[in-house]
Amino acid sequence: MEKKQFKKTDTVFVIVVICISAVLWFFPTGFEKPELMKNAYHEQARVVSVDNSDLKRVGLILAGEQRLTLDIESGSFKGERVDGINPLMGQMSYDKLFLEGDKVLAILKTDGDNARIISARAAELYRLDVELVLFALFGLFLLWFARWTGFRALLSFVFTALVIWKVLIPLFLKGIPPLPVAFLVVSLTTSVIMLLITGFSRKGAVALAGAISGVAITAVLAVLFGALFRVPGTARDFAEMLSYNGFYTLRLTDIFLSGIFISAAGAVMDMAMDVAASQAEVVEKYPGITRKELIMSGFRVGQAVVGTMTTTLLFAYSGSFTFALMFFMAQGSPIGYMFTMNYVAAEILLTLVGSFGLVLVAPATALLGGLIYRTGAPEASLSS
């Protein structure tokens, strides 16, 4: 009867999360700018022809304007052929060159009555279709492999993405203190993810308690060592651009520090779940195990997992840092100088604090597991 009640409760919780996700999908962020869309359409288009005669090369940089002929493939202007442009600003990270046959996202400017197109610009390669296909393949494989658990994992993925985009980012932009906001949002999403995957069980309670404690530890370490490192928030990409766009009162350094424990939250959850699940198995197989023995069992599992998890965040972060490392090495920068630069120090802080919190969550979860699994109901009837 108890297990049936757990299953019923879990199903109700899944439905609640689906409903909340649906509400978040349509919930405005408060930063929509409908005036930007006035007499402007973002449509899919195909490049029919390209004219590069106005482009000029200055060293490695191309500047000028690419002239294009576009066939509109979506929206109310579908089927029309228009002349468009692709202005190049001389910035390799932003500029792109289009070829005949490319599918692009075109920005169409219309007259006051939206009756005809007065100008067109190819903004980016059109990638939404490929992105949707990739997400669909990911979701289908997850459902095929993990069935009901896969559905809940996919739901937790969508829910977390919506909370980050619809709640966390707008609150940051509104100037709400980033550190407490980030901790509350991460705690909320972690709770939902854990309860979706494990249900309302003691295993879920142990994993959730361990994950929240790990996030809290990482947050404290981020604040403490962030003050010692004195890395400004402007060391991160796009931070300075936010200031130039009118958000000069934002606490960029606090947002950067918040990003440290946000980035580590996923790995912390994995570690907490590993220890909690192993302790649940031990309790199921050996109902008479003592609290001390169970804690020591959790410690041993944590020690084994920590052996590989300590480098998890190093691999994760260094992958996006590869070009910077190549640049500094190619310049012959002394390693001591390189490690003291704001940009590099930010990556070091991010990696080491995240890894430190990841290591500390294992013993914390083992201790909490010993307390939760061995408290309350008779040992043999504890739900895992």
C-alpha positions in Angstrom: 0.0 0.0 0.0 2.9 2.4 0.9 4.6 1.8 -2.5 1.3 2.4 -4.4 0.9 5.6 -2.6 4.4 6.6 -3.5 3.7 5.9 -7.2 0.5 7.9 -7.1 2.2 10.8 -5.4 5.1 10.6 -8.0 2.6 10.7 -10.9 0.8 13.7 -9.4 4.1 15.5 -9.0 5.1 14.8 -12.7 1.8 16.3 -13.8 2.4 19.3 -11.6 5.8 19.9 -13.1 4.4 19.5 -16.6 1.8 22.2 -15.8 4.4 24.5 -14.3 6.6 24.0 -17.4 3.7 24.9 -19.7 3.0 28.1 -17.7 6.7 29.0 -17.8 6.8 28.5 -21.6 4.2 31.3 -22.1 5.4 33.4 -19.2 6.9 36.7 -20.3 10.4 37.5 -19.2 9.7 41.2 -19.0 12.4 42.0 -21.4 10.5 41.5 -24.6 10.8 44.4 -27.0 7.8 44.3 -29.4 8.9 47.6 -31.0 11.9 45.8 -32.5 9.5 43.5 -34.3 7.4 46.4 -35.7 7.4 46.1 -39.5 10.1 43.4 -39.2 9.9 39.7 -39.7 12.4 36.9 -39.0 11.9 34.3 -41.7 13.6 31.3 -43.2 15.2 32.0 -46.6 17.4 30.3 -49.2 20.4 32.0 -50.8 19.9 31.9 -54.5 23.0 33.9 -55.6 25.9 35.7 -54.0 27.8 38.8 -55.1 31.1 39.3 -53.2 32.5 42.1 -55.4 32.1 44.7 -52.6 34.2 42.7 -50.1 37.7 43.8 -49.3 40.3 41.8 -47.5 42.6 43.5 -45.0 45.0 40.9 -43.7 42.9 38.1 -42.3 39.8 40.3 -42.0 37.1 40.6 -44.6 35.1 43.9 -44.6 32.3 45.3 -46.8 29.0 44.0 -47.8 27.9 40.7 -49.4 25.0 41.1 -51.8 22.5 38.2 -51.9 19.4 37.1 -53.7 17.0 35.3 -51.3 14.0 33.1 -51.7 11.7 33.5 -48.7 10.6 30.0 -47.4 8.3 30.9 -44.5 5.8 33.4 -43.3 3.4 35.6 -45.2 6.0 36.5 -47.8 6.8 32.8 -48.6 7.6 32.3 -52.2 8.9 35.9 -52.9 12.4 36.5 -54.1 14.2 39.6 -52.7 17.6 41.2 -52.8 19.4 41.2 -49.5 22.7 42.1 -47.9 25.1 40.6 -45.4 27.2 43.4 -43.8 30.6 42.3 -42.5 32.0 44.3 -39.6 35.6 43.0 -39.7 35.1 40.8 -36.6 35.8 37.2 -37.3 33.8 35.9 -34.3 30.6 37.6 -35.5 31.0 37.9 -39.3 29.9 35.0 -41.6 30.0 34.4 -45.3 27.0 32.8 -47.1 27.2 30.5 -50.1 24.6 29.7 -52.7 22.1 27.2 -51.4 22.6 28.2 -47.7 19.5 28.3 -45.5 19.5 31.6 -43.6 17.5 33.5 -41.0 16.5 36.7 -42.9 15.3 39.9 -41.2 12.7 41.5 -43.5 11.8 45.2 -43.1 8.4 46.1 -44.5 6.5 49.3 -45.2 4.0 50.8 -42.8 1.2 48.5 -44.0 3.4 45.3 -44.0 2.4 45.0 -47.6 5.8 44.7 -49.2 9.4 44.1 -48.3 11.6 47.2 -48.4 14.9 45.6 -47.2 16.3 42.2 -46.3 19.3 41.2 -44.3 20.7 37.7 -43.8 21.4 37.5 -40.1 22.6 34.0 -39.5 22.6 30.5 -40.9 19.2 28.9 -40.1 19.9 26.2 -37.5 16.5 25.9 -35.7 15.5 22.8 -37.8 18.8 21.0 -37.1 18.6 21.9 -33.4 15.1 20.6 -33.1 16.1 17.4 -34.9 19.0 16.9 -32.5 16.8 17.5 -29.5 14.1 15.1 -30.8 16.8 12.4 -31.3 18.1 13.0 -27.8 14.6 12.8 -26.4 13.6 9.7 -28.4 16.8 7.8 -27.4 16.3 8.8 -23.8 12.7 7.5 -23.9 13.7 4.3 -25.7 16.5 3.5 -23.3 15.0 4.6 -19.9 11.3 4.5 -20.6 9.4 6.2 -17.8 12.6 7.3 -16.1 13.7 8.7 -19.4 10.5 10.7 -19.7 11.0 12.2 -16.3 14.7 13.0 -17.1 13.6 14.8 -20.3 11.0 16.7 -18.3 13.6 17.8 -15.7 15.8 18.9 -18.6 13.0 21.1 -20.1 11.9 22.4 -16.7 15.4 23.4 -15.8 16.0 25.2 -19.1 12.8 27.1 -18.7 13.5 28.1 -15.1 17.0 29.4 -16.1 15.6 31.4 -19.1 12.3 32.6 -17.6 13.3 33.1 -14.0 17.0 33.2 -13.3 18.2 35.4 -16.2 15.4 38.0 -15.8 16.0 38.3 -12.1 19.7 38.9 -12.8 18.9 41.6 -15.3 16.5 43.3 -12.9 19.4 43.7 -10.4 18.1 41.3 -7.8 21.1 40.2 -5.6 22.5 37.4 -7.7 24.0 35.1 -5.1 20.8 34.4 -3.1 18.7 34.3 -6.2 21.0 31.8 -7.9 21.2 29.6 -4.8 17.4 29.5 -4.5 16.9 28.8 -8.2 19.5 26.0 -8.1 18.0 24.5 -5.0 14.5 24.6 -6.6 15.6 23.0 -9.8 17.7 20.4 -7.9 14.7 19.5 -5.8 12.4 19.1 -8.8 15.0 17.0 -10.7 15.7 14.7 -7.7 12.0 14.2 -6.9 11.2 13.5 -10.6 13.9 10.9 -10.9 13.7 9.2 -7.5 10.2 10.0 -6.4 9.2 10.7 -2.9 11.5 8.1 -1.2 14.3 8.0 1.3 16.8 7.6 -1.5 15.4 10.8 -3.0 15.6 12.6 0.3 19.2 11.5 0.8 20.3 12.5 -2.7 18.5 15.8 -2.4 19.9 16.7 1.0 23.4 15.8 -0.2 23.0 17.8 -3.4 21.7 20.9 -1.7 24.5 20.7 0.9 27.0 20.3 -1.9 25.6 23.4 -3.7 25.7 25.3 -0.5 29.3 24.3 0.2 30.3 25.3 -3.4 28.5 28.7 -3.0 30.4 29.4 0.2 33.7 28.5 -1.4 32.9 30.6 -4.4 32.3 33.7 -2.3 35.3 33.1 -0.1 37.9 32.4 -2.8 36.2 34.9 -5.1 37.1 37.6 -2.6 40.7 36.4 -2.4 41.1 36.0 -6.2 39.5 39.4 -6.8 38.4 38.4 -10.3 36.0 41.0 -11.8 32.8 39.9 -13.5 34.0 41.6 -16.7 36.5 38.8 -17.2 33.6 36.7 -18.6 32.3 37.0 -22.2 29.5 39.5 -22.8 29.7 41.0 -19.3 31.1 44.2 -20.5 28.6 44.4 -23.4 25.8 44.3 -20.8 27.2 47.4 -19.2 27.4 49.2 -22.5 23.8 48.3 -23.2 22.5 50.1 -20.2 22.8 47.5 -17.5 25.8 49.2 -15.8 24.3 48.8 -12.3 24.4 45.0 -12.4 26.6 43.2 -9.9 28.7 41.5 -12.5 31.2 39.9 -10.1 28.4 38.4 -8.0 26.8 37.0 -11.2 30.1 35.5 -12.1 30.4 33.9 -8.7 26.9 32.6 -8.9 27.8 30.9 -12.2 30.4 28.9 -10.3 28.0 26.9 -8.3 25.4 26.9 -11.0 27.9 25.2 -13.3 28.9 22.7 -10.6 25.3 21.8 -9.7 24.9 19.0 -12.2 28.0 17.2 -11.2 27.2 17.7 -7.5 23.8 16.0 -8.1 25.5 13.1 -9.8 27.8 12.5 -6.9 25.0 12.8 -4.3 22.8 10.3 -6.3 25.7 7.8 -6.6 26.3 7.8 -2.9 22.5 7.8 -2.0 21.7 5.0 -4.4 24.6 2.8 -3.2 23.5 3.3 0.4 19.9 2.4 -0.6 21.1 -0.9 -2.1 23.1 -1.7 1.0 20.1 -1.1 3.2 17.9 -3.3 1.0 20.4 -6.2 0.9 21.4 -5.9 4.6 18.5 -4.4 6.6 20.3 -4.9 9.9 23.3 -2.8 9.0 24.2 -0.2 11.6 24.3 3.5 11.0 28.1 3.7 11.4 28.6 0.8 8.9 26.2 2.5 6.4 28.1 5.8 6.7 31.4 4.0 6.2 29.9 2.2 3.1 28.9 5.6 1.7 32.4 6.9 2.4 34.0 4.0 0.5 31.7 4.5 -2.5 32.4 8.3 -2.4 36.1 7.6 -2.4 35.9 5.4 -5.5 33.7 7.9 -7.4 35.8 10.9 -6.4 38.8 9.3 -8.1 37.3 10.0 -11.5 35.0 12.9 -10.6 37.7 15.2 -9.5 38.7 15.8 -13.1 35.1 15.9 -14.5 34.9 19.7 -14.2 38.4 20.1 -15.5 37.5 18.4 -18.7 34.2 20.2 -18.9 35.7 23.7 -18.6 39.0 23.2 -20.4 37.1 22.1 -23.5 35.7 25.7 -23.9 39.1 27.1 -22.9 41.2 25.4 -25.5 41.7 28.3 -27.9 42.7 30.6 -25.0 45.3 28.0 -23.9 46.6 27.7 -27.4 46.9 31.4 -27.8 48.9 31.9 -24.6 51.2 29.0 -25.5 51.7 30.3 -29.0 52.6 33.7 -27.6 55.2 32.1 -25.3 53.5 33.6 -22.2 55.3 32.6 -19.0 53.0 30.2 -17.1 53.2 32.4 -13.9 52.0 35.4 -15.8 49.3 33.5 -17.6 47.8 32.1 -14.3 47.5 35.6 -12.8 45.6 37.1 -15.7 41.9 37.8 -15.0 40.6 35.6 -17.8 42.7 32.6 -16.8 42.2 33.1 -13.0 38.5 33.1 -13.6 38.7 29.7 -15.2 40.9 28.4 -12.4 38.5 29.6 -9.8 35.6 28.1 -11.6 37.3 24.7 -12.0 38.9 24.3 -8.5 36.0 25.6 -6.5 33.5 23.5 -8.4 35.8 20.4 -8.0 36.3 21.1 -4.3 32.6 21.3 -3.7 32.1 18.1 -5.7 34.6 16.2 -3.5 33.0 17.5 -0.3 29.5 16.5 -1.3 30.4 12.7 -1.1 31.1 12.6 2.7 28.2 15.0 3.3 25.8 12.7 1.5 27.2 9.6 3.3 26.6 11.2 6.7 23.1 12.4 5.7 22.3 8.9 4.3 23.3 7.3 7.6 21.0 9.6 9.5 18.0 9.4 7.1 18.1 5.7 6.2 18.5 4.6 9.9 15.9 6.9 11.3 12.2 6.3 11.7 10.6 3.2 10.2 11.9 -0.3 11.0 15.1 -1.1 9.0 13.6 -3.8 6.9 10.7 -1.7 5.7 12.5 1.4 4.7 11.7 2.6 1.2 14.7 3.2 -1.0 
